[in-house]
Amino acid sequence: MKPVSELLKTRDGTLWHVRPDESVFAALELLARYEVGALMVMERGRLVGVLSERDYTRKIALQGRNSRETQVADIMTRNVFTVTSTTGTRACMALMSEKKIRHLPVLDGHTVLGMISIRDILDDIIADHESTIAQLESYIQS
């Protein structure tokens, strides 16, 4: 498997994020617009949390709160697990499984490089397996 930096190369460099003082409703609009399950919460260029669909369902919908009146800071996940660009995808998969999370911000020091999801990891695993199968088929045929 490859380092996370390889997964980030397929992106256009956009960091989809929201500020902690924005409304949860505004964040939901961004989640829908970008068709993603989580946004990084950034303040003055620094990562301060992650807001996921899971945060919304558990902390707004199930508690009967109003998403237009609640700020992102009130429901975001603050203790964020992160990885570096050199972290391997297998290590990311293990961390996601152990911590029961679906998104990992990628940092270089305090600089946010992007965020990967479990879908990115699964796509990498599938591509790796397909490559191995093709190599084995080629070996068998030769």
N, CA, C and O atoms as CSV, one atom per row, in Angstrom:
chain,resi,resn,atom,element,x,y,z
A,1,MET,N,N,0.841,-1.172,0.000
A,1,MET,CA,C,0.000,0.000,0.000
A,1,MET,C,C,0.891,1.243,0.000
A,1,MET,O,O,2.094,1.166,0.251
A,2,LYS,N,N,0.293,2.349,-0.277
A,2,LYS,CA,C,1.063,3.570,-0.510
A,2,LYS,C,C,0.926,4.570,0.630
A,2,LYS,O,O,0.070,4.412,1.501
A,3,PRO,N,N,1.758,5.588,0.624
A,3,PRO,CA,C,1.601,6.659,1.619
A,3,PRO,C,C,0.394,7.532,1.267
A,3,PRO,O,O,-0.019,7.601,0.109
A,4,VAL,N,N,-0.152,8.184,2.266
A,4,VAL,CA,C,-1.319,9.043,2.098
A,4,VAL,C,C,-1.062,10.140,1.071
A,4,VAL,O,O,-1.990,10.568,0.385
A,5,SER,N,N,0.169,10.597,0.955
A,5,SER,CA,C,0.483,11.656,-0.015
A,5,SER,C,C,0.061,11.256,-1.428
A,5,SER,O,O,-0.319,12.113,-2.226
A,6,GLU,N,N,0.126,9.963,-1.740
A,6,GLU,CA,C,-0.291,9.484,-3.064
A,6,GLU,C,C,-1.798,9.637,-3.249
A,6,GLU,O,O,-2.259,9.958,-4.345
A,7,LEU,N,N,-2.560,9.410,-2.194
A,7,LEU,CA,C,-4.014,9.579,-2.277
A,7,LEU,C,C,-4.382,11.046,-2.479
A,7,LEU,O,O,-5.318,11.367,-3.212
A,8,LEU,N,N,-3.633,11.932,-1.818
A,8,LEU,CA,C,-3.939,13.366,-1.916
A,8,LEU,C,C,-3.592,13.931,-3.291
A,8,LEU,O,O,-4.147,14.957,-3.685
A,9,LYS,N,N,-2.690,13.289,-4.026
A,9,LYS,CA,C,-2.312,13.780,-5.358
A,9,LYS,C,C,-3.477,13.764,-6.332
A,9,LYS,O,O,-3.476,14.506,-7.314
A,10,THR,N,N,-4.474,12.924,-6.069
A,10,THR,CA,C,-5.616,12.834,-6.975
A,10,THR,C,C,-6.627,13.950,-6.738
A,10,THR,O,O,-7.611,14.056,-7.470
A,11,ARG,N,N,-6.400,14.769,-5.742
A,11,ARG,CA,C,-7.312,15.864,-5.398
A,11,ARG,C,C,-6.816,17.167,-6.025
A,11,ARG,O,O,-5.665,17.281,-6.445
A,12,ASP,N,N,-7.706,18.125,-6.073
A,12,ASP,CA,C,-7.325,19.416,-6.645
A,12,ASP,C,C,-6.735,20.373,-5.604
A,12,ASP,O,O,-6.477,21.537,-5.909
A,13,GLY,N,N,-6.524,19.891,-4.386
A,13,GLY,CA,C,-5.922,20.715,-3.344
A,13,GLY,C,C,-6.916,21.512,-2.518
A,13,GLY,O,O,-6.524,22.235,-1.602
A,14,THR,N,N,-8.206,21.385,-2.836
A,14,THR,CA,C,-9.229,22.110,-2.094
A,14,THR,C,C,-9.387,21.519,-0.699
A,14,THR,O,O,-9.514,20.305,-0.538
A,15,LEU,N,N,-9.378,22.378,0.294
A,15,LEU,CA,C,-9.602,21.953,1.674
A,15,LEU,C,C,-11.030,22.332,2.049
A,15,LEU,O,O,-11.297,23.486,2.386
A,16,TRP,N,N,-11.936,21.382,1.993
A,16,TRP,CA,C,-13.315,21.667,2.349
A,16,TRP,C,C,-13.408,21.800,3.848
A,16,TRP,O,O,-13.137,20.863,4.600
A,17,HIS,N,N,-13.797,22.984,4.261
A,17,HIS,CA,C,-13.824,23.253,5.699
A,17,HIS,C,C,-14.913,24.258,6.031
A,17,HIS,O,O,-15.526,24.873,5.159
A,18,VAL,N,N,-15.122,24.395,7.322
A,18,VAL,CA,C,-16.102,25.321,7.862
A,18,VAL,C,C,-15.474,25.975,9.091
A,18,VAL,O,O,-14.571,25.408,9.706
A,19,ARG,N,N,-15.946,27.155,9.444
A,19,ARG,CA,C,-15.459,27.821,10.658
A,19,ARG,C,C,-16.289,27.372,11.862
A,19,ARG,O,O,-17.457,27.020,11.698
A,20,PRO,N,N,-15.726,27.377,13.044
A,20,PRO,CA,C,-16.472,26.936,14.223
A,20,PRO,C,C,-17.654,27.839,14.577
A,20,PRO,O,O,-18.591,27.398,15.242
A,21,ASP,N,N,-17.617,29.113,14.132
A,21,ASP,CA,C,-18.713,30.022,14.465
A,21,ASP,C,C,-19.847,30.001,13.440
A,21,ASP,O,O,-20.820,30.741,13.590
A,22,GLU,N,N,-19.741,29.175,12.408
A,22,GLU,CA,C,-20.819,29.065,11.421
A,22,GLU,C,C,-21.923,28.173,11.955
A,22,GLU,O,O,-21.706,27.376,12.867
A,23,SER,N,N,-23.096,28.312,11.385
A,23,SER,CA,C,-24.216,27.481,11.826
A,23,SER,C,C,-24.056,26.061,11.299
A,23,SER,O,O,-23.436,25.832,10.260
A,24,VAL,N,N,-24.617,25.132,12.024
A,24,VAL,CA,C,-24.601,23.737,11.591
A,24,VAL,C,C,-25.337,23.614,10.265
A,24,VAL,O,O,-24.951,22.808,9.418
A,25,PHE,N,N,-26.390,24.399,10.075
A,25,PHE,CA,C,-27.129,24.358,8.819
A,25,PHE,C,C,-26.228,24.731,7.642
A,25,PHE,O,O,-26.273,24.080,6.598
A,26,ALA,N,N,-25.411,25.774,7.804
A,26,ALA,CA,C,-24.476,26.174,6.743
A,26,ALA,C,C,-23.487,25.039,6.447
A,26,ALA,O,O,-23.130,24.802,5.293
A,27,ALA,N,N,-23.053,24.346,7.494
A,27,ALA,CA,C,-22.139,23.214,7.304
A,27,ALA,C,C,-22.835,22.085,6.554
A,27,ALA,O,O,-22.229,21.442,5.696
A,28,LEU,N,N,-24.101,21.841,6.872
A,28,LEU,CA,C,-24.858,20.798,6.165
A,28,LEU,C,C,-24.978,21.125,4.684
A,28,LEU,O,O,-24.902,20.239,3.834
A,29,GLU,N,N,-25.167,22.407,4.383
A,29,GLU,CA,C,-25.236,22.816,2.973
A,29,GLU,C,C,-23.929,22.500,2.259
A,29,GLU,O,O,-23.940,22.060,1.109
A,30,LEU,N,N,-22.798,22.722,2.934
A,30,LEU,CA,C,-21.502,22.406,2.333
A,30,LEU,C,C,-21.322,20.899,2.157
A,30,LEU,O,O,-20.827,20.450,1.123
A,31,LEU,N,N,-21.718,20.124,3.157
A,31,LEU,CA,C,-21.633,18.664,3.041
A,31,LEU,C,C,-22.409,18.192,1.810
A,31,LEU,O,O,-21.935,17.345,1.052
A,32,ALA,N,N,-23.596,18.746,1.623
A,32,ALA,CA,C,-24.422,18.356,0.477
A,32,ALA,C,C,-23.811,18.831,-0.836
A,32,ALA,O,O,-23.777,18.081,-1.811
A,33,ARG,N,N,-23.332,20.065,-0.868
A,33,ARG,CA,C,-22.759,20.620,-2.095
A,33,ARG,C,C,-21.541,19.828,-2.552
A,33,ARG,O,O,-21.398,19.539,-3.740
A,34,TYR,N,N,-20.663,19.476,-1.613
A,34,TYR,CA,C,-19.435,18.767,-1.964
A,34,TYR,C,C,-19.604,17.253,-1.974
A,34,TYR,O,O,-18.685,16.524,-2.349
A,35,GLU,N,N,-20.789,16.777,-1.558
A,35,GLU,CA,C,-21.084,15.349,-1.509
A,35,GLU,C,C,-20.044,14.594,-0.683
A,35,GLU,O,O,-19.491,13.584,-1.120
A,36,VAL,N,N,-19.791,15.112,0.526
A,36,VAL,CA,C,-18.842,14.495,1.453
A,36,VAL,C,C,-19.536,14.231,2.784
A,36,VAL,O,O,-20.601,14.782,3.059
A,37,GLY,N,N,-18.929,13.393,3.597
A,37,GLY,CA,C,-19.509,13.035,4.877
A,37,GLY,C,C,-18.942,13.790,6.061
A,37,GLY,O,O,-19.422,13.644,7.185
A,38,ALA,N,N,-17.905,14.608,5.810
A,38,ALA,CA,C,-17.298,15.354,6.913
A,38,ALA,C,C,-16.557,16.569,6.364
A,38,ALA,O,O,-16.108,16.592,5.218
A,39,LEU,N,N,-16.448,17.570,7.219
A,39,LEU,CA,C,-15.689,18.782,6.905
A,39,LEU,C,C,-14.691,19.033,8.022
A,39,LEU,O,O,-14.961,18.755,9.190
A,40,MET,N,N,-13.548,19.557,7.651
A,40,MET,CA,C,-12.611,20.009,8.670
A,40,MET,C,C,-13.122,21.335,9.219
A,40,MET,O,O,-13.674,22.152,8.482
A,41,VAL,N,N,-12.936,21.539,10.504
A,41,VAL,CA,C,-13.304,22.810,11.126
A,41,VAL,C,C,-11.992,23.559,11.342
A,41,VAL,O,O,-11.112,23.108,12.075
A,42,MET,N,N,-11.884,24.718,10.683
A,42,MET,CA,C,-10.631,25.467,10.684
A,42,MET,C,C,-10.871,26.864,11.240
A,42,MET,O,O,-11.897,27.497,10.993
A,43,GLU,N,N,-9.877,27.315,12.001
A,43,GLU,CA,C,-9.905,28.672,12.545
A,43,GLU,C,C,-8.517,29.269,12.379
A,43,GLU,O,O,-7.533,28.727,12.882
A,44,ARG,N,N,-8.448,30.391,11.668
A,44,ARG,CA,C,-7.174,31.064,11.382
A,44,ARG,C,C,-6.152,30.107,10.759
A,44,ARG,O,O,-4.971,30.132,11.107
A,45,GLY,N,N,-6.618,29.271,9.843
A,45,GLY,CA,C,-5.734,28.362,9.125
A,45,GLY,C,C,-5.321,27.110,9.886
A,45,GLY,O,O,-4.512,26.323,9.393
A,46,ARG,N,N,-5.865,26.921,11.074
A,46,ARG,CA,C,-5.500,25.751,11.887
A,46,ARG,C,C,-6.706,24.844,12.081
A,46,ARG,O,O,-7.840,25.309,12.200
A,47,LEU,N,N,-6.443,23.558,12.109
A,47,LEU,CA,C,-7.484,22.569,12.344
A,47,LEU,C,C,-7.889,22.596,13.812
A,47,LEU,O,O,-7.043,22.454,14.695
A,48,VAL,N,N,-9.188,22.778,14.076
A,48,VAL,CA,C,-9.674,22.784,15.457
A,48,VAL,C,C,-10.712,21.692,15.702
A,48,VAL,O,O,-11.137,21.477,16.837
A,49,GLY,N,N,-11.117,21.006,14.640
A,49,GLY,CA,C,-12.087,19.930,14.802
A,49,GLY,C,C,-12.522,19.366,13.470
A,49,GLY,O,O,-12.047,19.774,12.410
A,50,VAL,N,N,-13.437,18.417,13.551
A,50,VAL,CA,C,-14.063,17.824,12.371
A,50,VAL,C,C,-15.557,17.770,12.632
A,50,VAL,O,O,-15.989,17.447,13.739
A,51,LEU,N,N,-16.343,18.085,11.621
A,51,LEU,CA,C,-17.787,17.984,11.703
A,51,LEU,C,C,-18.229,16.921,10.709
A,51,LEU,O,O,-17.984,17.040,9.508
A,52,SER,N,N,-18.881,15.885,11.216
A,52,SER,CA,C,-19.327,14.794,10.349
A,52,SER,C,C,-20.839,14.653,10.382
A,52,SER,O,O,-21.516,15.217,11.242
A,53,GLU,N,N,-21.352,13.891,9.428
A,53,GLU,CA,C,-22.774,13.585,9.426
A,53,GLU,C,C,-23.160,12.898,10.729
A,53,GLU,O,O,-24.264,13.090,11.238
A,54,ARG,N,N,-22.253,12.105,11.261
A,54,ARG,CA,C,-22.497,11.415,12.525
A,54,ARG,C,C,-22.675,12.427,13.661
A,54,ARG,O,O,-23.549,12.260,14.511
A,55,ASP,N,N,-21.845,13.474,13.672
A,55,ASP,CA,C,-22.001,14.531,14.682
A,55,ASP,C,C,-23.388,15.145,14.584
A,55,ASP,O,O,-24.056,15.359,15.595
A,56,TYR,N,N,-23.816,15.426,13.354
A,56,TYR,CA,C,-25.130,16.035,13.154
A,56,TYR,C,C,-26.249,15.124,13.658
A,56,TYR,O,O,-27.116,15.557,14.417
A,57,THR,N,N,-26.225,13.867,13.234
A,57,THR,CA,C,-27.335,12.989,13.600
A,57,THR,C,C,-27.414,12.764,15.104
A,57,THR,O,O,-28.510,12.699,15.661
A,58,ARG,N,N,-26.281,12.647,15.760
A,58,ARG,CA,C,-26.288,12.354,17.199
A,58,ARG,C,C,-26.471,13.585,18.075
A,58,ARG,O,O,-27.042,13.491,19.161
A,59,LYS,N,N,-25.993,14.736,17.617
A,59,LYS,CA,C,-25.982,15.915,18.484
A,59,LYS,C,C,-27.003,16.981,18.095
A,59,LYS,O,O,-27.213,17.941,18.836
A,60,ILE,N,N,-27.630,16.818,16.948
A,60,ILE,CA,C,-28.679,17.762,16.527
A,60,ILE,C,C,-30.002,17.008,16.344
A,60,ILE,O,O,-30.962,17.240,17.079
A,61,ALA,N,N,-30.042,16.116,15.371
A,61,ALA,CA,C,-31.289,15.435,15.026
A,61,ALA,C,C,-31.860,14.653,16.202
A,61,ALA,O,O,-33.035,14.813,16.532
A,62,LEU,N,N,-31.063,13.822,16.833
A,62,LEU,CA,C,-31.568,13.003,17.932
A,62,LEU,C,C,-31.885,13.795,19.195
A,62,LEU,O,O,-32.690,13.358,20.018
A,63,GLN,N,N,-31.261,14.953,19.352
A,63,GLN,CA,C,-31.515,15.772,20.545
A,63,GLN,C,C,-32.552,16.863,20.285
A,63,GLN,O,O,-32.880,17.641,21.181
A,64,GLY,N,N,-33.061,16.915,19.070
A,64,GLY,CA,C,-34.102,17.893,18.753
A,64,GLY,C,C,-33.613,19.334,18.728
A,64,GLY,O,O,-34.393,20.260,18.949
A,65,ARG,N,N,-32.329,19.526,18.459
A,65,ARG,CA,C,-31.780,20.883,18.409
A,65,ARG,C,C,-32.028,21.494,17.032
A,65,ARG,O,O,-32.341,20.785,16.075
A,66,ASN,N,N,-31.887,22.791,16.946
A,66,ASN,CA,C,-32.093,23.518,15.704
A,66,ASN,C,C,-30.745,23.768,15.033
A,66,ASN,O,O,-29.870,24.424,15.598
A,67,SER,N,N,-30.589,23.235,13.815
A,67,SER,CA,C,-29.307,23.364,13.112
A,67,SER,C,C,-29.025,24.793,12.643
A,67,SER,O,O,-27.869,25.141,12.407
A,68,ARG,N,N,-30.042,25.610,12.507
A,68,ARG,CA,C,-29.832,27.008,12.093
A,68,ARG,C,C,-29.343,27.864,13.261
A,68,ARG,O,O,-28.691,28.888,13.059
A,69,GLU,N,N,-29.660,27.442,14.473
A,69,GLU,CA,C,-29.306,28.223,15.662
A,69,GLU,C,C,-28.076,27.674,16.396
A,69,GLU,O,O,-27.542,28.335,17.287
A,70,THR,N,N,-27.638,26.500,16.036
A,70,THR,CA,C,-26.507,25.870,16.716
A,70,THR,C,C,-25.235,26.096,15.913
A,70,THR,O,O,-25.229,25.928,14.694
A,71,GLN,N,N,-24.171,26.472,16.584
A,71,GLN,CA,C,-22.889,26.675,15.903
A,71,GLN,C,C,-22.135,25.349,15.767
A,71,GLN,O,O,-22.293,24.434,16.574
A,72,VAL,N,N,-21.333,25.282,14.745
A,72,VAL,CA,C,-20.492,24.111,14.498
A,72,VAL,C,C,-19.662,23.768,15.736
A,72,VAL,O,O,-19.510,22.594,16.073
A,73,ALA,N,N,-19.127,24.782,16.412
A,73,ALA,CA,C,-18.283,24.554,17.593
A,73,ALA,C,C,-19.009,23.776,18.681
A,73,ALA,O,O,-18.373,23.089,19.480
A,74,ASP,N,N,-20.332,23.875,18.718
A,74,ASP,CA,C,-21.109,23.198,19.755
A,74,ASP,C,C,-21.222,21.691,19.550
A,74,ASP,O,O,-21.488,20.956,20.501
A,75,ILE,N,N,-21.020,21.221,18.306
A,75,ILE,CA,C,-21.213,19.788,18.059
A,75,ILE,C,C,-20.020,19.100,17.398
A,75,ILE,O,O,-20.017,17.876,17.265
A,76,MET,N,N,-19.015,19.855,16.985
A,76,MET,CA,C,-17.887,19.258,16.265
A,76,MET,C,C,-17.104,18.309,17.174
A,76,MET,O,O,-17.153,18.407,18.400
A,77,THR,N,N,-16.391,17.402,16.543
A,77,THR,CA,C,-15.477,16.531,17.262
A,77,THR,C,C,-14.179,17.304,17.442
A,77,THR,O,O,-13.553,17.710,16.463
A,78,ARG,N,N,-13.777,17.506,18.678
A,78,ARG,CA,C,-12.587,18.312,18.969
A,78,ARG,C,C,-11.303,17.471,19.040
A,78,ARG,O,O,-10.243,17.919,18.602
A,79,ASN,N,N,-11.397,16.293,19.576
A,79,ASN,CA,C,-10.217,15.428,19.699
A,79,ASN,C,C,-10.061,14.635,18.408
A,79,ASN,O,O,-10.534,13.505,18.289
A,80,VAL,N,N,-9.395,15.248,17.460
A,80,VAL,CA,C,-9.289,14.692,16.118
A,80,VAL,C,C,-8.022,13.856,15.977
A,80,VAL,O,O,-6.930,14.291,16.342
A,81,PHE,N,N,-8.184,12.665,15.448
A,81,PHE,CA,C,-7.034,11.832,15.100
A,81,PHE,C,C,-6.572,12.280,13.730
A,81,PHE,O,O,-7.385,12.472,12.826
A,82,THR,N,N,-5.256,12.450,13.573
A,82,THR,CA,C,-4.697,12.901,12.304
A,82,THR,C,C,-3.563,11.977,11.883
A,82,THR,O,O,-3.069,11.175,12.677
A,83,VAL,N,N,-3.160,12.100,10.630
A,83,VAL,CA,C,-2.013,11.373,10.105
A,83,VAL,C,C,-1.139,12.357,9.333
A,83,VAL,O,O,-1.543,13.492,9.077
A,84,THR,N,N,0.051,11.916,8.969
A,84,THR,CA,C,0.938,12.729,8.147
A,84,THR,C,C,0.906,12.204,6.714
A,84,THR,O,O,0.336,11.149,6.439
A,85,SER,N,N,1.514,12.942,5.827
A,85,SER,CA,C,1.519,12.540,4.416
A,85,SER,C,C,2.317,11.263,4.181
A,85,SER,O,O,2.137,10.601,3.159
A,86,THR,N,N,3.187,10.913,5.108
A,86,THR,CA,C,3.987,9.698,4.948
A,86,THR,C,C,3.352,8.456,5.574
A,86,THR,O,O,3.858,7.345,5.415
A,87,THR,N,N,2.243,8.652,6.285
A,87,THR,CA,C,1.548,7.518,6.889
A,87,THR,C,C,1.027,6.607,5.783
A,87,THR,O,O,0.457,7.080,4.800
A,88,GLY,N,N,1.218,5.323,5.943
A,88,GLY,CA,C,0.746,4.359,4.953
A,88,GLY,C,C,-0.751,4.142,5.055
A,88,GLY,O,O,-1.355,4.325,6.112
A,89,THR,N,N,-1.338,3.748,3.935
A,89,THR,CA,C,-2.785,3.544,3.929
A,89,THR,C,C,-3.192,2.388,4.847
A,89,THR,O,O,-4.281,2.416,5.420
A,90,ARG,N,N,-2.348,1.391,4.995
A,90,ARG,CA,C,-2.667,0.277,5.896
A,90,ARG,C,C,-2.741,0.771,7.349
A,90,ARG,O,O,-3.623,0.359,8.102
A,91,ALA,N,N,-1.819,1.649,7.734
A,91,ALA,CA,C,-1.839,2.220,9.085
A,91,ALA,C,C,-3.081,3.085,9.279
A,91,ALA,O,O,-3.666,3.091,10.362
A,92,CYS,N,N,-3.486,3.811,8.246
A,92,CYS,CA,C,-4.702,4.626,8.317
A,92,CYS,C,C,-5.921,3.735,8.523
A,92,CYS,O,O,-6.799,4.039,9.329
A,93,MET,N,N,-5.959,2.630,7.780
A,93,MET,CA,C,-7.074,1.709,7.907
A,93,MET,C,C,-7.148,1.142,9.328
A,93,MET,O,O,-8.232,1.035,9.903
A,94,ALA,N,N,-6.002,0.784,9.882
A,94,ALA,CA,C,-5.968,0.249,11.243
A,94,ALA,C,C,-6.450,1.291,12.250
A,94,ALA,O,O,-7.214,0.964,13.158
A,95,LEU,N,N,-6.012,2.541,12.098
A,95,LEU,CA,C,-6.420,3.614,13.002
A,95,LEU,C,C,-7.927,3.870,12.899
A,95,LEU,O,O,-8.611,4.020,13.912
A,96,MET,N,N,-8.428,3.918,11.675
A,96,MET,CA,C,-9.859,4.146,11.474
A,96,MET,C,C,-10.682,3.022,12.096
A,96,MET,O,O,-11.717,3.271,12.715
A,97,SER,N,N,-10.229,1.814,11.931
A,97,SER,CA,C,-10.940,0.670,12.501
A,97,SER,C,C,-10.903,0.700,14.022
A,97,SER,O,O,-11.928,0.515,14.678
A,98,GLU,N,N,-9.728,0.932,14.576
A,98,GLU,CA,C,-9.563,0.952,16.035
A,98,GLU,C,C,-10.390,2.056,16.693
A,98,GLU,O,O,-11.020,1.830,17.727
A,99,LYS,N,N,-10.389,3.238,16.100
A,99,LYS,CA,C,-11.065,4.398,16.690
A,99,LYS,C,C,-12.509,4.561,16.210
A,99,LYS,O,O,-13.225,5.451,16.667
A,100,LYS,N,N,-12.930,3.686,15.279
A,100,LYS,CA,C,-14.289,3.730,14.727
A,100,LYS,C,C,-14.601,5.101,14.107
A,100,LYS,O,O,-15.629,5.714,14.394
A,101,ILE,N,N,-13.692,5.553,13.260
A,101,ILE,CA,C,-13.855,6.825,12.559
A,101,ILE,C,C,-13.794,6.591,11.061
A,101,ILE,O,O,-13.313,5.553,10.606
A,102,ARG,N,N,-14.281,7.555,10.297
A,102,ARG,CA,C,-14.339,7.407,8.845
A,102,ARG,C,C,-13.514,8.441,8.090
A,102,ARG,O,O,-13.368,8.353,6.871
A,103,HIS,N,N,-12.973,9.421,8.812
A,103,HIS,CA,C,-12.226,10.502,8.159
A,103,HIS,C,C,-10.977,10.818,8.950
A,103,HIS,O,O,-10.992,10.819,10.181
A,104,LEU,N,N,-9.881,11.090,8.231
A,104,LEU,CA,C,-8.612,11.446,8.863
A,104,LEU,C,C,-8.013,12.667,8.180
A,104,LEU,O,O,-7.650,12.600,7.006
A,105,PRO,N,N,-7.904,13.778,8.896
A,105,PRO,CA,C,-7.170,14.915,8.342
A,105,PRO,C,C,-5.686,14.553,8.205
A,105,PRO,O,O,-5.134,13.813,9.020
A,106,VAL,N,N,-5.066,15.083,7.172
A,106,VAL,CA,C,-3.650,14.849,6.912
A,106,VAL,C,C,-2.924,16.163,7.167
A,106,VAL,O,O,-3.223,17.183,6.547
A,107,LEU,N,N,-1.957,16.123,8.097
A,107,LEU,CA,C,-1.227,17.328,8.470
A,107,LEU,C,C,0.264,17.157,8.252
A,107,LEU,O,O,0.808,16.056,8.331
A,108,ASP,N,N,0.905,18.280,7.977
A,108,ASP,CA,C,2.365,18.382,7.958
A,108,ASP,C,C,2.683,19.422,9.024
A,108,ASP,O,O,2.648,20.624,8.759
A,109,GLY,N,N,2.991,18.956,10.224
A,109,GLY,CA,C,3.109,19.874,11.359
A,109,GLY,C,C,1.732,20.391,11.690
A,109,GLY,O,O,0.837,19.613,12.022
A,110,HIS,N,N,1.545,21.716,11.604
A,110,HIS,CA,C,0.224,22.303,11.828
A,110,HIS,C,C,-0.465,22.646,10.513
A,110,HIS,O,O,-1.594,23.137,10.513
A,111,THR,N,N,0.207,22.389,9.393
A,111,THR,CA,C,-0.362,22.698,8.084
A,111,THR,C,C,-1.264,21.565,7.620
A,111,THR,O,O,-0.838,20.413,7.531
A,112,VAL,N,N,-2.504,21.902,7.327
A,112,VAL,CA,C,-3.463,20.916,6.852
A,112,VAL,C,C,-3.258,20.693,5.361
A,112,VAL,O,O,-3.287,21.637,4.572
A,113,LEU,N,N,-3.050,19.432,4.982
A,113,LEU,CA,C,-2.848,19.084,3.578
A,113,LEU,C,C,-4.120,18.578,2.912
A,113,LEU,O,O,-4.277,18.688,1.696
A,114,GLY,N,N,-5.027,18.024,3.711
A,114,GLY,CA,C,-6.265,17.471,3.175
A,114,GLY,C,C,-6.888,16.521,4.164
A,114,GLY,O,O,-6.497,16.463,5.329
A,115,MET,N,N,-7.869,15.774,3.681
A,115,MET,CA,C,-8.513,14.784,4.531
A,115,MET,C,C,-8.826,13.569,3.673
A,115,MET,O,O,-9.263,13.695,2.529
A,116,ILE,N,N,-8.597,12.391,4.241
A,116,ILE,CA,C,-8.934,11.161,3.538
A,116,ILE,C,C,-10.091,10.485,4.260
A,116,ILE,O,O,-10.323,10.706,5.448
A,117,SER,N,N,-10.799,9.667,3.520
A,117,SER,CA,C,-11.934,8.948,4.085
A,117,SER,C,C,-11.707,7.447,3.958
A,117,SER,O,O,-10.787,6.996,3.274
A,118,ILE,N,N,-12.547,6.700,4.617
A,118,ILE,CA,C,-12.468,5.253,4.517
A,118,ILE,C,C,-12.668,4.823,3.065
A,118,ILE,O,O,-12.112,3.809,2.642
A,119,ARG,N,N,-13.450,5.576,2.303
A,119,ARG,CA,C,-13.649,5.263,0.879
A,119,ARG,C,C,-12.329,5.358,0.117
A,119,ARG,O,O,-12.053,4.530,-0.752
A,120,ASP,N,N,-11.513,6.363,0.437
A,120,ASP,CA,C,-10.202,6.483,-0.210
A,120,ASP,C,C,-9.346,5.253,0.083
A,120,ASP,O,O,-8.665,4.733,-0.801
A,121,ILE,N,N,-9.389,4.798,1.327
A,121,ILE,CA,C,-8.607,3.631,1.734
A,121,ILE,C,C,-9.105,2.386,1.005
A,121,ILE,O,O,-8.305,1.602,0.495
A,122,LEU,N,N,-10.416,2.205,0.955
A,122,LEU,CA,C,-10.977,1.039,0.272
A,122,LEU,C,C,-10.644,1.053,-1.219
A,122,LEU,O,O,-10.321,0.011,-1.789
A,123,ASP,N,N,-10.720,2.218,-1.850
A,123,ASP,CA,C,-10.349,2.317,-3.268
A,123,ASP,C,C,-8.899,1.914,-3.473
A,123,ASP,O,O,-8.574,1.254,-4.460
A,124,ASP,N,N,-8.023,2.302,-2.553
A,124,ASP,CA,C,-6.611,1.944,-2.647
A,124,ASP,C,C,-6.427,0.439,-2.480
A,124,ASP,O,O,-5.658,-0.176,-3.218
A,125,ILE,N,N,-7.121,-0.151,-1.527
A,125,ILE,CA,C,-7.017,-1.596,-1.299
A,125,ILE,C,C,-7.493,-2.360,-2.535
A,125,ILE,O,O,-6.849,-3.316,-2.968
A,126,ILE,N,N,-8.612,-1.937,-3.093
A,126,ILE,CA,C,-9.144,-2.603,-4.286
A,126,ILE,C,C,-8.157,-2.496,-5.442
A,126,ILE,O,O,-7.900,-3.487,-6.126
A,127,ALA,N,N,-7.601,-1.312,-5.667
A,127,ALA,CA,C,-6.623,-1.128,-6.746
A,127,ALA,C,C,-5.393,-2.006,-6.513
A,127,ALA,O,O,-4.858,-2.590,-7.455
A,128,ASP,N,N,-4.950,-2.097,-5.273
A,128,ASP,CA,C,-3.794,-2.931,-4.932
A,128,ASP,C,C,-4.092,-4.398,-5.214
A,128,ASP,O,O,-3.258,-5.108,-5.775
A,129,HIS,N,N,-5.279,-4.851,-4.827
A,129,HIS,CA,C,-5.658,-6.250,-5.066
A,129,HIS,C,C,-5.788,-6.543,-6.556
A,129,HIS,O,O,-5.361,-7.599,-7.022
A,130,GLU,N,N,-6.378,-5.609,-7.309
A,130,GLU,CA,C,-6.515,-5.804,-8.752
A,130,GLU,C,C,-5.156,-5.887,-9.425
A,130,GLU,O,O,-4.965,-6.679,-10.348
A,131,SER,N,N,-4.211,-5.073,-8.969
A,131,SER,CA,C,-2.853,-5.117,-9.510
A,131,SER,C,C,-2.193,-6.463,-9.213
A,131,SER,O,O,-1.550,-7.050,-10.084
A,132,THR,N,N,-2.350,-6.936,-8.008
A,132,THR,CA,C,-1.776,-8.232,-7.630
A,132,THR,C,C,-2.386,-9.350,-8.462
A,132,THR,O,O,-1.663,-10.231,-8.925
A,133,ILE,N,N,-3.682,-9.336,-8.659
A,133,ILE,CA,C,-4.357,-10.358,-9.469
A,133,ILE,C,C,-3.840,-10.327,-10.896
A,133,ILE,O,O,-3.565,-11.375,-11.479
A,134,ALA,N,N,-3.704,-9.131,-11.468
A,134,ALA,CA,C,-3.197,-9.004,-12.839
A,134,ALA,C,C,-1.781,-9.549,-12.945
A,134,ALA,O,O,-1.449,-10.228,-13.917
A,135,GLN,N,N,-0.944,-9.257,-11.956
A,135,GLN,CA,C,0.432,-9.767,-11.964
A,135,GLN,C,C,0.452,-11.292,-11.868
A,135,GLN,O,O,1.229,-11.949,-12.561
A,136,LEU,N,N,-0.389,-11.846,-11.021
A,136,LEU,CA,C,-0.456,-13.306,-10.869
A,136,LEU,C,C,-0.968,-13.978,-12.136
A,136,LEU,O,O,-0.462,-15.026,-12.538
A,137,GLU,N,N,-1.970,-13.375,-12.762
A,137,GLU,CA,C,-2.490,-13.922,-14.017
A,137,GLU,C,C,-1.429,-13.881,-15.094
A,137,GLU,O,O,-1.289,-14.830,-15.866
A,138,SER,N,N,-0.680,-12.796,-15.157
A,138,SER,CA,C,0.392,-12.677,-16.135
A,138,SER,C,C,1.477,-13.722,-15.877
A,138,SER,O,O,2.004,-14.317,-16.817
A,139,TYR,N,N,1.803,-13.941,-14.639
A,139,TYR,CA,C,2.810,-14.936,-14.259
A,139,TYR,C,C,2.350,-16.335,-14.644
A,139,TYR,O,O,3.128,-17.124,-15.179
A,140,ILE,N,N,1.084,-16.643,-14.371
A,140,ILE,CA,C,0.552,-17.976,-14.674
A,140,ILE,C,C,0.542,-18.217,-16.174
A,140,ILE,O,O,0.829,-19.328,-16.620
A,141,GLN,N,N,0.218,-17.200,-16.959
A,141,GLN,CA,C,0.131,-17.343,-18.410
A,141,GLN,C,C,1.501,-17.418,-19.095
A,141,GLN,O,O,1.605,-17.867,-20.236
A,142,SER,N,N,2.540,-16.979,-18.395
A,142,SER,CA,C,3.864,-16.968,-19.039
A,142,SER,C,C,4.624,-18.259,-18.811
A,142,SER,O,O,5.750,-18.405,-19.286
